[in-house]
Amino acid sequence: NIDIQDGSLVLLRNFGFSPSQNININAANNLNINGTVPDGSLASGVVTQILGTGAGGTIFVQANQVILSDGGVILNETYSPAAVGNIIIDIANTLELSGFSPVNPLSSSAITSTSFSDGNAGKILASARNVILKNGGIISTTTFGQGNGGDLTVNATDSIEIIMDTSVFALPSSITAESIVAGDAGNLTINTRKLSMSGGGSIFASTRSTGKAGDISINASESIEVSSGNRISDTLFLPSTISSNAEPLPVNLQLLFGASPLPSGDSGSIKINTPILKIEKGAGVTVGNLGTGNAGNLNIQAGAIYLDNRGQITAATESGGGGNISLQTQDLLLLRNSSSINTEDKGTVNGGNITIDYPIVSGFENSDI
């Protein structure tokens, strides 16, 4: 077993011109990364940082089980024109990211690759039997600068669970690929037997400014269930979602990161392939663009699709084009209890098309297409 806790670090930091070496962690049993220093300012973790012009090394992790909890992290970051390395995690059984720092709910347990400058972020490849992201657990690639974000791939031979079951306002459990300023976001790929999301868990690719969002590809050989959300307050409900979008940052963050007030980058597309897709209790699968760029397209191939209790499949654009929805199934498309499938354009161009290839389409209890 390897335990890293209370703000301890495995750290490789490069200030120079030569490339970094790698971090290799091999645990015959478990790797546990837990907690932060008492004031929450420094997380326990495995970290590479690039501050010079030499390229970054890769983080390799092999173990029977890996648990990141209470704000523990595995991350690589570049603050320079040099690219950071990749993160490759190969787990025999369970990869679990759970919770956030008790003194800072925004300090989540996370595996991240991030560019803060012109260098590209690295790729993340996480493979396990089961992947659990709970109460703020995050796997993400992000670019805050001119460099591009890395591609993110999660492979789970059995299941992936993305769960929120806390009323504390924290970052949602998520798998994400995001562009904040000018660099393009990476693509996001998920391969598993069963994917389940609840309580406000999310899978999303997005752009907040001029960079392009990446595409999302999800393949689940048994089923996908996207359900419910997180009721933060009487007026704030965060639904579980699979989404690709372009949305502006709050004004204070636009000034901090130098992002444009209105996104101009194109959103990515979403492709889902599974025998059974269930969307229910306010959850949704969406593509959209609230800026001037084009929305991506949404393509779902399934044996059956069930929408219940305000489940939604949507595509929306503000002024750009795109946003087509294509649904193909072998058996049934069923909508119940105010569920909906719709496209919308608020600008001068036409909204996207909805193409449905189903032997049976049924809608009940005020559901609409």
Salt bridges, closest charged atoms under 4 A:
ASP158 OD1 - ARG193 NH2 2.48
GLU178 OE2 - ARG208 NE 3.04
GLU222 OE1 - ARG193 NH1 2.34
GLU365 OE2 - ARG336 NH2 2.87
